[in-house]
Amino acid sequence: MSAQEISKRIDWDRLLEAMESEGFKRKAPVLTLKRFLNTPFQHLVFTILSARTRDEQTAKAVENLFKVVSTPKDLAKLEISEIERLIKSTGFYRNKAKNLKAMAEVLVREYNSKVPDDFDELLKLPGVGRKTANVVLASAFNRNTIGVDTHVHRISNRLGLVNTSKPEDTEIELKKIVPERYWRRVNKAFVAFGQTVCKPVKPLCEECPINDICPKIGVKL
C-alpha cells in the first residue's frame, strides 16, 4: 500500500485526538510537565535530558536544575560536577552534563543566549540530534516538524503506518503520509499514548480507543 493510500485511510483528527485524550485521562508524564517548560531554552534542556530516560526521572532532573538555572548564562557558569549532581536522576547523566554545559556556552558565545529556531543551527549545538531539534521546533516555536523518539517509532510501526527500522526513516515516512498541519502534534500525542496505553511491554490493547485500526490485533488498517 502506498503512502498516499495509507494517508487517505486514516482520520488524522480522530487518531491524534484519541491519543491525546487517553494521555490526558491517564496523566501521561509528557502532558503534565508544562509547569517546567516556559521558554525555548527550557524546552531544549528538557528534550536533551529526556533521551533514554523515563519522563518521571527527567522531570526530577529538570525541577532540580531549573531551581538554580534560568538562562544559558546561568548554566554555562555551573561546574560540570554540579550539573551532574542536579541531573543525576537521568540516564547517562555524566555525558549529558558535559553536553549541557557545552551547549550553554555555545548559546552564550554564538547566539547571544538565544535558542536558534532553525533546524540546521540547532544541530550545531552539543547534545542535539534530529529528534531533539524537531521536538524543540515544534514545542517551542510551533513549527511543523515531526520529532521521532522511541514511542513515535514504535507506535507508527505497530499501527502499520510505516515499516521502518530506524527513527530517522520513520520521520521521513511519516512526513509522506501525515498532512503537514498535523506534524507538530504527532510527537506529543504519540508519546502520551505510548506512555499510557501503547506501552513497549504489555500494551493495553483491550482498552485502546483505536484498536479498530491496529493490525497487531488482527484488524487491517
C-alpha positions in Angstrom: 0.0 0.0 0.0 1.4 3.4 -1.0 1.9 6.3 1.4 -0.9 8.2 -0.3 -3.3 5.2 0.1 -2.4 4.8 3.8 -2.9 8.5 4.4 -6.3 8.5 2.8 -7.4 5.7 5.1 -6.5 7.5 8.3 -8.8 10.0 10.0 -5.9 12.0 11.5 -8.1 14.2 13.6 -9.7 11.2 15.2 -6.3 9.4 15.7 -4.5 12.3 17.3 -7.5 13.3 19.4 -7.9 9.8 20.7 -4.2 9.6 21.7 -4.3 13.0 23.3 -7.5 12.2 25.2 -6.1 9.0 26.6 -2.9 10.8 27.6 -4.7 13.5 29.5 -7.1 11.0 31.1 -4.2 8.8 32.3 -2.0 11.7 33.2 0.8 10.9 30.8 4.1 12.5 32.1 4.7 14.3 28.8 1.5 16.2 29.2 1.9 17.1 32.9 5.3 18.8 32.5 4.1 22.2 31.3 4.9 23.9 34.6 8.6 23.3 33.8 8.7 24.5 30.2 8.0 28.2 29.6 10.9 29.2 27.3 12.7 27.7 24.3 15.8 27.2 26.5 13.8 25.1 28.9 12.3 23.1 26.1 15.8 22.4 24.8 17.2 21.4 28.1 14.3 19.1 28.9 14.5 17.4 25.5 18.2 16.8 25.8 17.7 15.3 29.3 14.8 13.1 28.2 16.9 10.9 25.9 16.9 7.3 27.2 15.2 8.4 30.3 11.7 8.0 31.7 9.9 11.3 31.8 9.2 11.0 35.5 13.0 10.9 36.1 13.6 13.7 33.6 11.0 15.8 35.5 13.0 15.4 38.7 16.2 16.5 37.0 14.6 19.4 35.3 13.0 20.6 38.5 16.3 20.4 40.3 18.2 22.2 37.5 15.7 25.0 37.0 15.8 25.9 40.6 19.3 27.3 40.0 19.3 27.8 36.2 17.1 30.2 34.2 19.2 31.1 31.3 22.1 29.8 29.2 24.4 32.1 31.1 23.4 30.5 34.4 24.0 27.0 33.1 27.4 27.9 31.5 28.6 29.2 34.9 28.0 25.9 36.6 30.7 23.3 37.1 30.1 20.0 35.3 30.2 18.2 38.7 27.3 20.5 39.9 25.3 19.8 36.8 25.8 16.1 37.3 24.5 16.3 40.8 21.4 18.1 39.7 20.5 15.8 36.8 21.6 12.5 38.3 18.2 11.0 38.0 18.5 10.9 34.2 20.3 8.2 32.2 23.8 8.9 31.0 23.9 12.0 33.3 27.6 12.5 33.1 27.6 12.8 29.3 24.5 14.9 29.4 26.1 17.3 31.9 29.1 17.8 29.6 26.8 18.4 26.7 24.5 20.8 28.6 27.5 23.0 29.7 29.0 23.0 26.2 25.6 23.8 24.7 25.0 26.7 27.1 28.5 28.1 26.3 27.8 27.9 22.6 24.4 29.7 23.1 26.1 32.5 25.1 29.0 32.9 22.8 27.4 32.5 19.3 23.7 33.1 19.7 23.5 35.9 22.3 21.9 33.4 24.7 19.0 32.7 22.3 17.9 29.3 21.2 18.0 29.3 17.4 14.7 28.5 15.6 16.5 26.9 12.7 16.9 23.1 12.3 20.5 23.2 11.0 21.6 25.7 13.6 20.1 23.6 16.4 22.0 20.6 15.1 25.2 22.5 15.7 24.6 22.5 19.4 26.3 19.9 21.6 23.9 17.1 22.5 21.3 18.0 19.9 20.3 15.4 17.2 17.4 15.3 14.8 14.8 14.3 17.3 15.7 17.0 19.8 15.9 19.7 17.1 12.4 18.7 15.7 10.8 18.5 19.1 12.1 21.9 20.1 11.0 23.5 16.9 7.5 22.0 17.3 7.0 22.6 21.0 8.9 25.9 21.5 8.4 27.6 18.1 5.2 26.0 16.8 6.9 24.8 13.7 5.5 21.9 11.6 8.0 19.2 12.3 7.9 15.6 13.5 10.2 14.6 16.3 10.6 10.8 16.3 11.6 9.2 19.5 11.2 5.6 20.7 7.4 6.0 21.2 6.7 7.5 17.8 8.9 5.0 16.1 7.2 2.0 17.9 3.6 3.1 17.6 4.0 4.1 13.9 5.2 0.6 13.1 2.6 -1.1 15.3 -0.2 0.7 13.6 1.2 -0.2 10.2 1.7 3.5 9.3 5.3 2.8 8.4 7.6 -0.2 8.1 11.0 1.1 9.3 13.9 0.0 11.5 15.4 3.4 12.3 13.7 6.6 13.8 15.3 8.7 11.0 13.5 6.6 8.4 10.2 6.8 10.4 10.4 10.6 10.3 10.8 10.5 6.5 7.9 8.1 6.0 5.6 9.9 8.4 6.1 13.1 6.6 4.9 11.4 3.4 1.6 10.3 5.0 0.7 12.8 7.7 -0.8 16.1 6.4 1.7 18.8 7.4 -0.9 20.7 9.5 -0.7 17.8 12.0 3.0 17.4 12.1 3.8 19.3 15.3 1.1 17.3 17.2 2.5 13.9 16.4 5.3 13.7 18.9 3.4 14.7 22.0 0.3 12.7 21.0 2.2 9.5 20.2 4.5 9.9 23.3 1.5 10.4 25.6 -0.2 7.4 24.1 3.0 5.3 24.3 3.5 6.1 28.0 0.0 5.2 29.0 -1.7 2.7 26.5 0.5 1.5 23.7 3.4 0.6 26.0 6.6 -1.1 24.9 5.7 -4.2 27.0 2.2 -5.4 27.7 0.3 -2.7 25.7 -3.3 -2.2 26.8 -4.8 -3.4 23.6 -8.3 -4.2 25.1 -8.6 -0.6 26.4 -7.2 1.0 23.3 -9.6 3.5 21.7 -8.0 2.9 18.2 -7.7 -0.8 18.3 -10.1 -1.0 15.3 -7.3 0.3 13.0 -4.4 -1.7 14.6 -3.2 -4.7 12.6 -1.4 -6.0 15.7 -4.8 -7.3 17.0 -5.9 -8.8 13.7 -7.7 -5.8 12.2 -6.3 -4.5 9.0 -5.7 -0.8 8.6 
